[in-house]
Amino acid sequence: MPRYSYSAYTVAGALETGEVQATSDVAALDQLSAQGLTPVSLQAGGQSLAWWQRDLSFGGVQVAKADALEHFFKTLAGLLKVRLALLRSLRFCEGNTKDRAMAQALSRVQSDVSDGSTLGQALRSAGNFFPDRLITMVEIGEAADRLADVTERIAVTLASEAEQRRELRGALIYPVILVIMSLLVMALLVFFLAPTLAPVFASADANLPTVLRLMVSLREVILEQWPVVLIALCLGLVMLRILRRPIRSFIARFTLRLPILGGYLRQSETLKILQTLALMLSSGASLPRAMTTARETTRHPSYHALLAQTEDQILAGGTLSDGLSGSALIDPMAGAMLEAGEETDQMVPVLDQLVIDLRTRSARTLAQAIRMITPLITLVIGVSVGGIILSTVSAIMSLNDVAF
C-alpha cells in the first residue's frame, strides 16, 4: 500500500509531521481529517531524514547500524518474553532507540504491522535497512509461533558478534598507533630534517647521503608536483575500487596461509557459519535453507564456495558433516563435533556448544596473534626509523673528516 508523508495542524494548533498508508492521496487526506488534523502538505513516499542526520553511505543504500540493530532486537525480545503485544513492543522500541534512522524505520514497521502486516513483512518492506538473514529468521519464528524465542536468539547472536568486533578493534588499537606514529616521524624527517641538513652538506662541498637525497627528492616531488601526486592518488583509488573484488579475494586467500592469523580466520569464519546455522535451525528452518542463509551472509570467497558446494551435497542427499568436516577451511574440532551432532540427532545443542567454544578459542588466538604482530611491527618500525636516523647522524659525523 502506498505511503504518504504529511505535515498538518492539530486541534491545538501545533504543527505535526508523520506518515500514513492509503490507497490514494484522497484516502490519505480522509484519514488525516478523521484524526482531526488539518493537512498543510501531503507527499507520496516516506519521510526522509535531513542531510545532517543521515549516515554517509557510498553505496546509496542506508542500512541499520550494528549497535542500533542489537539494541532493537534485545529490547523487542525482552518485551515479547513478558507477553507484551507486538504493536506496543514496537512502539516502545521506537521511543527507546537513540538512532534516528532506526526510529524512522521502526515507525514504518509499526505502521505496517498496525495495517495487518506480519513483522517479517513489515521488516522486509523497509528495503535493505534490516539484514535479510534476520528477516528470514523472524518470518520462520512467526510461522512457528516462536517469535519471542527467535528474537531472543537473534539478540544473543548480535551481542556475540558485537563483542567479537569490539575485541578485534581493541586489539588493533596499539598496532595502529605505532603505524601512525611512525608515519609522523617519517614526515618530520622528510619535511623538516632533510631540508635543514641539505645546506650543511652543500656548504661543505660534500655529497648528500643516499637516505637524505631520497628524502629531499620525495619532499620536492610532494611540494612541487602535488597536482600530479593528487591525480595519481585518485587514479590509484579508482583502480582499487575497480579491482576491489580480485584484490579482496587474493588477500583473503593469502591470509588463510599465514601461521597464526590464518588459524584465527578459520576459527572466526567457522564461528560465523555455525552461529547462523544454530540460529536458523533453532528457529525451525530446514537445513538447506539454513545453508543458503549462511552462504549469503559470508563475505569470504573461499567459504562462500565451500558453503555452496556443501549445500549442493545436502540437496543431493548428503549430510552437513560430509561437506564441512573434511575441509581445511573448517576448524577441525568443529568438524568432529558436527559428525557427533548428526549421529545423535542433537545438532542444535551441538552447534550452541561449538559457538561458545569457538568464541573462547578465537579470542585466545586473536590475543596470541596480536602478541606476535605488535613486537614485529615495533621491530620493523624501529629498524626503519632507527636506520634512517643512524645513517643521517653518520653522515653528519663524516662532515668532520671533510672539514679537517
C-alpha positions in Angstrom: 0.0 0.0 0.0 1.4 3.5 -0.9 2.8 5.6 1.9 2.4 9.3 2.2 4.3 11.8 4.4 2.4 14.8 5.7 2.5 17.9 7.8 -0.7 19.1 9.5 -2.0 21.2 12.3 -3.6 19.6 15.3 -6.8 20.8 17.0 -4.5 22.6 19.5 -2.8 24.5 16.6 0.6 22.6 16.8 2.3 21.5 13.6 2.7 17.8 13.3 4.5 15.6 10.8 4.1 11.9 10.1 3.2 9.2 7.7 0.0 7.4 6.6 -0.7 4.5 4.4 -3.6 4.8 1.9 -4.7 3.6 -1.5 -4.6 7.2 -2.9 -3.8 10.8 -1.8 -7.6 11.4 -1.4 -7.8 8.4 1.0 -4.8 9.8 2.9 -6.4 13.2 3.3 -9.6 11.4 4.6 -7.5 9.6 7.2 -6.0 12.8 8.4 -9.3 14.6 8.6 -10.8 11.6 10.5 -7.9 12.1 13.0 -8.9 15.8 13.5 -5.8 17.1 11.6 -5.8 20.0 9.1 -3.3 19.0 6.3 -0.8 21.5 5.2 1.2 19.3 2.8 1.0 15.7 1.5 3.7 14.0 -0.4 3.9 10.5 -1.8 6.7 8.4 -0.3 8.0 8.2 3.3 9.8 10.9 5.2 13.5 11.3 4.8 16.0 12.5 7.3 17.6 15.9 6.9 21.1 15.6 5.3 22.9 16.4 8.5 21.1 13.5 10.2 21.9 10.9 7.6 24.8 8.4 7.7 27.3 8.5 5.0 26.7 5.7 2.5 28.7 5.4 -0.6 26.6 2.6 -1.9 23.4 4.7 -1.8 21.6 2.2 0.5 21.1 3.0 4.1 21.4 0.0 6.5 20.9 -0.3 10.2 23.9 0.3 12.4 25.1 -2.8 14.2 24.7 -1.4 17.7 21.2 0.0 16.9 20.2 -3.4 15.5 21.4 -5.2 18.6 19.6 -2.8 20.9 16.3 -3.2 18.9 16.2 -7.0 19.0 17.4 -7.1 22.6 14.6 -4.7 23.6 12.0 -6.5 21.4 12.9 -9.9 22.8 12.6 -8.7 26.4 9.2 -7.2 25.7 7.8 -10.2 23.8 9.1 -12.5 26.6 6.8 -10.8 29.1 3.9 -11.2 26.6 3.6 -7.5 25.6 1.6 -7.1 22.4 3.8 -6.8 19.3 2.5 -3.3 18.3 3.1 -1.9 21.8 6.5 -3.5 21.8 7.4 -1.9 18.5 6.2 1.5 19.8 8.3 1.1 22.9 11.4 0.2 20.8 10.8 3.2 18.6 10.7 5.6 21.5 13.6 3.9 23.3 16.2 4.0 20.5 18.6 6.9 20.1 19.4 6.2 16.5 17.3 8.4 14.2 17.4 6.1 11.2 16.3 3.2 13.3 13.5 5.2 14.9 12.2 6.2 11.5 12.4 2.6 10.2 10.5 1.3 13.3 7.9 3.9 12.8 7.2 2.5 9.3 7.4 -1.1 10.6 4.9 -0.2 13.3 2.6 1.4 10.8 2.7 -1.7 8.5 2.0 -4.0 11.5 -1.0 -1.9 12.5 -2.3 -2.2 9.0 -2.2 -6.0 9.2 1.2 -7.0 8.0 3.3 -9.5 9.9 6.6 -8.4 11.5 8.6 -10.2 8.8 6.7 -8.5 6.0 7.0 -5.1 7.7 10.8 -5.5 8.2 11.2 -6.6 4.6 9.2 -3.6 3.3 11.8 -1.3 4.9 14.1 -2.2 2.0 17.6 -3.2 2.8 17.6 -1.5 6.2 17.3 -4.7 8.1 19.6 -7.7 7.2 17.9 -10.3 5.1 19.1 -13.2 7.3 17.4 -11.7 10.3 14.2 -11.0 8.4 14.1 -14.7 7.3 14.6 -15.8 10.9 11.7 -13.6 12.1 9.5 -14.9 9.3 10.3 -18.5 10.4 9.7 -17.7 14.0 6.3 -16.2 13.2 5.3 -19.2 11.1 6.2 -21.5 14.0 4.6 -19.2 16.7 8.0 -18.8 18.4 8.7 -15.1 17.7 9.8 -14.4 21.3 12.3 -17.2 21.3 13.7 -16.3 17.9 14.1 -12.7 18.6 15.9 -13.6 21.9 18.3 -15.8 20.0 18.9 -13.1 17.4 19.7 -10.7 20.2 22.2 -13.1 21.7 23.8 -13.7 18.3 24.1 -10.0 17.6 25.6 -9.4 21.0 28.2 -12.1 20.4 29.1 -10.6 17.0 29.4 -7.1 18.6 31.6 -8.4 21.3 33.8 -10.1 18.7 34.1 -6.8 16.8 34.9 -4.9 20.0 37.7 -7.4 20.8 39.2 -7.0 17.3 39.1 -3.2 17.4 40.6 -3.2 20.9 43.4 -5.5 19.9 44.3 -3.3 16.8 44.5 0.0 18.7 48.1 -0.3 19.7 49.4 -1.5 16.3 47.5 1.3 14.6 49.0 3.9 17.0 52.5 2.5 16.2 51.9 2.8 12.5 50.5 6.4 12.8 53.5 7.5 15.0 56.0 6.0 12.5 54.3 7.9 9.7 54.5 11.1 11.7 58.2 10.5 12.4 58.9 9.9 8.7 57.0 13.1 7.8 59.2 15.0 10.3 62.4 13.6 8.8 61.3 14.3 5.2 59.8 17.8 5.6 62.0 19.3 8.3 65.2 17.3 9.0 66.3 16.7 5.4 65.9 20.3 4.1 67.7 21.5 7.2 70.7 19.3 6.7 71.0 19.7 2.9 72.6 23.2 3.0 75.1 22.0 5.6 76.4 19.3 3.2 76.3 21.8 0.3 78.4 24.4 2.2 81.0 21.7 3.0 81.1 20.6 -0.7 80.1 17.1 0.4 77.6 14.8 -1.3 74.3 14.2 0.3 74.0 10.6 1.7 71.6 8.4 -0.2 69.0 8.4 2.5 68.9 12.2 2.7 69.0 12.6 -1.1 65.9 10.3 -1.3 64.1 12.3 1.4 64.9 15.6 -0.3 63.7 14.3 -3.6 60.5 13.0 -2.1 59.8 16.3 -0.5 60.4 18.2 -3.7 58.0 15.8 -5.6 55.3 16.2 -3.0 55.5 20.0 -2.7 56.3 20.9 -6.3 54.3 18.2 -8.2 51.4 17.9 -5.8 48.8 18.1 -8.6 50.4 15.1 -10.3 50.6 13.3 -6.9 47.0 14.0 -6.2 45.9 12.8 -9.6 48.0 9.7 -9.2 46.4 9.0 -5.8 42.9 9.5 -7.3 43.7 7.1 -10.1 45.0 4.6 -7.6 41.9 4.8 -5.6 39.8 4.3 -8.7 41.8 1.3 -9.7 41.5 -0.1 -6.2 37.7 0.4 -6.5 37.5 -1.3 -9.8 39.8 -4.2 -8.8 38.5 -4.5 -5.2 37.0 -7.9 -5.7 40.1 -9.7 -7.1 42.3 -7.8 -4.6 40.0 -8.8 -1.7 39.9 -12.4 -2.9 43.7 -12.6 -3.1 44.2 -11.0 0.3 41.5 -13.4 1.8 43.2 -16.4 0.4 46.7 -15.2 1.3 45.8 -14.5 4.9 44.5 -18.0 5.4 48.0 -19.3 4.8 49.6 -17.2 7.5 50.7 -19.1 10.6 48.6 -17.7 13.5 46.4 -15.2 11.6 45.2 -17.9 9.3 44.2 -20.0 12.3 42.2 -17.1 13.7 40.5 -16.5 10.4 39.4 -20.2 10.2 38.0 -20.1 13.7 36.3 -16.7 13.1 34.7 -17.7 9.8 33.7 -21.1 11.2 32.1 -19.3 14.2 30.1 -17.0 11.9 28.8 -20.0 9.9 27.9 -22.0 13.0 26.2 -19.0 14.6 24.0 -18.6 11.5 23.2 -22.4 11.3 22.4 -22.6 15.0 20.1 -19.5 14.8 18.3 -20.8 11.7 17.9 -24.4 12.8 16.7 -23.4 16.3 14.1 -21.1 14.6 12.7 -24.1 12.8 14.3 -23.6 9.4 15.3 -26.6 7.2 19.0 -27.4 6.8 19.1 -26.4 3.1 17.5 -23.1 3.9 19.9 -22.6 6.8 22.8 -23.3 4.5 21.5 -20.8 1.9 21.4 -18.1 4.5 24.8 -18.9 5.8 26.2 -18.8 2.3 24.6 -15.5 1.5 25.9 -13.8 4.7 29.6 -14.8 4.3 31.9 -12.5 2.5 34.9 -14.7 2.3 35.2 -16.1 -1.3 36.7 -19.5 -0.1 33.9 -20.0 2.5 31.2 -18.9 0.0 32.4 -21.6 -2.4 32.6 -24.2 0.3 29.1 -23.5 1.6 27.7 -23.6 -2.0 29.3 -27.0 -2.6 28.0 -28.3 0.8 24.5 -27.0 0.0 24.5 -28.9 -3.3 25.7 -32.1 -1.4 22.9 -31.7 1.1 20.3 -31.3 -1.6 21.7 -34.4 -3.3 21.1 -36.4 -0.1 24.4 -35.8 1.8 25.0 -34.6 5.3 26.4 -31.4 6.7 29.5 -33.0 8.1 30.3 -34.6 4.7 30.7 -31.1 3.2 32.3 -29.3 6.1 34.3 -31.7 8.3 36.7 -32.7 5.6 37.6 -29.2 4.6 40.8 -27.5 5.7 38.8 -24.2 6.0 36.7 -25.5 8.9 38.1 -25.8 12.4 39.0 -29.5 13.0 37.2 -29.7 16.3 34.0 -28.2 14.8 34.1 -30.8 12.0 34.3 -33.7 14.5 31.5 -32.3 16.7 29.2 -31.8 13.6 29.5 -35.6 12.9 28.7 -36.3 16.5 25.7 -34.0 16.4 24.3 -35.7 13.3 24.8 -39.2 14.7 22.9 -38.3 18.0 20.3 -36.1 16.3 21.3 -33.2 18.6 22.5 -30.7 16.0 21.2 -27.5 17.6 22.7 -28.2 21.1 26.0 -29.2 19.5 26.0 -26.1 17.4 25.4 -24.0 20.5 28.2 -25.6 22.3 30.5 -25.2 19.3 29.7 -21.5 19.2 30.6 -21.0 22.8 33.8 -23.0 22.4 34.9 -21.3 19.2 34.1 -17.8 20.7 36.6 -18.5 23.5 39.3 -20.1 21.3 39.1 -17.4 18.6 39.5 -14.7 21.3 42.5 -16.5 22.6 44.0 -17.0 19.1 43.5 -13.3 18.4 45.3 -12.3 21.6 48.2 -14.6 20.6 48.3 -13.1 17.1 48.4 -9.6 18.5 51.1 -10.5 20.9 53.2 -11.7 17.9 52.3 -8.9 15.5 52.9 -6.0 17.9 56.6 -6.7 18.6 57.1 -7.5 14.9 55.6 -4.1 13.9 57.6 -2.4 16.6 60.8 -4.1 15.4 60.2 -3.1 11.7 59.4 0.5 12.6 62.4 0.7 15.0 64.8 -0.7 12.4 63.5 1.5 9.6 63.3 4.8 11.5 66.5 4.0 13.5 68.4 3.1 10.4 67.5 6.4 8.7 68.4 8.4 11.8 71.7 6.4 12.3 72.7 6.9 8.6 71.9 10.6 8.9 74.0 11.0 12.1 76.8 9.0 10.5 76.7 11.4 7.5 76.8 14.4 9.8 79.8 13.0 11.7 81.6 12.4 8.4 81.5 16.2 7.8 84.2 16.5 10.5 86.5 14.5 8.2 85.7 16.8 5.3 86.4 19.9 7.4 89.8 18.7 8.6 
